[in-house]
Amino acid sequence: MSIISMPNISLAAHERRRFARHDVGASGTANSVRETFDVQILDVSRGGACLRSSDARLAVGDWLSVQLARMRIFRSQVVWIKSDRVGVRFLESPEIVASRLSTYNV
């Protein structure tokens, strides 16, 4: 039996994601332990969201409560920051997030 080695292949971010992203383009607010600030929700999935805010002073690992316009509050944690964009993961189970998002056809 021969062993075939595969080259190290880097997958694009969308191929690594567990859940499909949905463009939202809605406004909302976020609360950290230090401040409340406006956000633009660029996209959302059952696992998290991409937010845009030029006002936020955040660090990776910060805890947030994110309220999407017309939607409920999602407890989340900052997982990455790039310029004015912030990636958060939701702390609720994907099933709970999905039920909240389905109300709004997301």
ABEGO torsion letter per residue (X at the ends): XBBBBBBBBBBBAAAABABBBBBAGBBBBBBBAABBBBBBBABBBAAEBBBBBAABBBBBGBBBBBBBBGBBBBBBBBABBBEABBBBBBABBAAAAAAAAAAAGX
